[in-house]
Amino acid sequence: MVQALLPLLLRLRIFAWLPAAITRIDVEGDDTLARCWHRFGSGQARLILAFRHVEVDDPLLGLHLFSRVLPRRAAKLGLKLPVPFHPQFLFDRGMPLWGGRLLG
């Protein structure tokens, strides 16, 4: 459901602490990441991605990258990505501290 609502979520300010109106996203290195994701999905390599999450909209941008940008780039490169799309995210204990009770 979140993937379907992603364009709307990126453009609207839903909570006071969320930035508003992300209208343009520039991605660099998507060819390399698509190739790595393909190799991971075909069992040829292991893949760990680490992000320093400094803004509250980073998870939405990450979801956009993995659910929209990478599949399109892989298709243009003729690469098959693993289906279903299933990245796993780990968060530290600080998330509930700044995210509040609902996130906790």
C-alpha positions in Angstrom: 0.0 0.0 0.0 2.9 2.4 0.8 4.4 1.8 -2.6 1.2 2.6 -4.3 0.8 5.8 -2.2 4.5 6.8 -2.6 4.1 9.6 -5.2 1.5 11.2 -2.9 3.5 10.7 0.2 6.5 12.4 -1.4 4.5 15.5 -2.3 2.4 16.0 0.8 3.2 17.1 4.3 1.4 14.6 6.3 3.0 15.2 9.7 4.4 18.5 11.0 7.9 17.0 11.3 8.0 15.8 7.7 9.5 18.0 4.9 7.0 19.0 2.3 6.9 18.7 -1.5 9.7 16.5 -2.7 9.1 17.1 -6.4 12.4 16.1 -7.9 14.7 13.2 -7.1 18.1 12.8 -8.9 19.8 9.4 -8.7 23.4 8.7 -9.6 25.0 5.3 -9.8 21.7 3.5 -10.5 23.3 1.4 -13.2 25.9 0.0 -10.7 23.3 -0.6 -8.0 20.9 -2.3 -10.5 23.8 -4.6 -11.6 24.7 -5.4 -7.9 21.0 -6.0 -7.0 20.7 -8.4 -10.1 23.9 -10.3 -9.0 22.5 -10.5 -5.4 19.1 -11.8 -6.7 20.7 -14.4 -8.9 22.9 -15.7 -6.0 26.1 -14.5 -7.5 26.9 -12.0 -4.7 25.9 -10.8 -1.3 24.7 -7.2 -0.9 24.7 -5.0 2.1 23.7 -1.3 1.7 24.3 1.1 4.6 22.7 4.5 4.8 23.2 7.3 7.2 19.7 8.3 7.8 19.9 12.0 8.6 16.5 13.3 7.4 13.0 12.0 8.2 12.2 11.7 4.5 15.1 9.3 3.8 12.9 6.1 4.2 10.5 7.4 1.5 13.4 8.3 -0.8 14.9 4.8 -0.2 11.6 3.2 -1.0 11.4 5.3 -4.2 14.9 4.1 -5.2 14.2 0.5 -4.6 10.6 0.3 -5.9 10.7 2.7 -8.8 14.2 3.7 -9.9 16.0 0.3 -9.8 13.4 -1.7 -11.5 13.2 0.8 -14.4 17.0 1.0 -14.7 17.3 -2.8 -14.6 14.7 -3.2 -17.3 16.6 -0.8 -19.5 19.8 -2.8 -18.9 18.0 -6.1 -19.6 18.6 -7.3 -16.0 16.1 -9.3 -14.1 15.7 -8.3 -10.4 14.5 -10.7 -7.7 10.7 -10.9 -7.3 9.2 -10.2 -4.8 11.1 -7.1 -3.9 12.1 -7.6 -0.3 14.8 -5.5 1.2 15.2 -5.7 5.0 15.9 -2.6 7.0 17.6 -2.4 10.4 17.1 0.6 12.7 19.0 1.4 15.8 17.4 2.1 19.2 17.4 5.8 18.5 14.4 5.6 16.2 11.7 5.5 18.9 13.5 8.3 20.7 13.1 10.9 18.0 10.2 9.3 16.2 7.9 9.3 19.2 5.6 6.8 20.7 3.8 5.8 17.5 7.1 4.8 15.8 8.4 3.2 19.0 
